Amino acid sequence: MYLKNLLTLIICLVLLNTFDNQAFAQEYKIKTIVIDAGHGGKDGATHGVYSKEKDVALKTALNLGKALQDSIKDLKIIYTRESDVFIPLYERINIANNAKADLFISIHLNDMPVRVSRVVDYYKKVKGRKVPVYRTITSKSTSTRGTETFVSGTGRMGEQDEVIKRENASMFLEDNYQKNYEGFIANTPENDIMISLMKQTNRDRSLKFASMLQQEYVNAGRINRGVQEKSLAVLARAAMPAVLTEIGFVSNPEEEDYMNSPEGQNEIVNGIIKAIKNYKRLSETSF
């Protein structure tokens, strides 16, 4: 009986996790999106020639939220911050988890690292010998450009376990709970399988949305730096598909101008909205 229940559970969960489960897709709707403007408050050292990452990220997040509400009916938008305040990373994703959000988007600007080197400044004589005197110089690439989008790396997927248990507990209150999950008991092999499948589903959907997002940047003529998996704290405990997108390099004067301009803002926001609409259409009909 135990093996039968376990097999039934596995089959049900695998079906939920496939692209061909049309019945599930028809019921699933993206209703809530959390938009996270990176950094803020005391966390705001990254800057270009005249603008700060935290300010441009906030402007982009607010423009995106307003445009989404104007273009997608009955969509709830939640911001992690709406002003120049510091929000700890764990609180940002907790906002999304507590809201049972369907998608989490963190907006950032990229920057190149400062390189420190020593060069000979002049020579001085010491006991008849010429001894070099060095000075330290710093430099930073201002030509690097492009966009990239990150999803949580597999190294931090374990951090999602407790979140998934808590945030998805409502699925066990379904009217057909006994039929679909007969014999389920928390902290059992069945539960471990369920959590594993949920994590994999979120990862797959995050990668899918990230790819769609990068494609829209490319369509707008931007340089594609790809989709990457990284151990980012702000994404690690997400109980939903979640991405962090770098909309350009603030260290590149041309991209700084672009991201601050009305035209650039409009192009970036419209591209993200197109990606969201494409992802929404796919997830509500095919996942």
Order of alpha helices (4+ residues) and beta strands (2+ residues): alpha-alpha-beta-alpha-beta-alpha-beta-beta-beta-beta-alpha-alpha-alpha-beta-alpha-beta-alpha-alpha
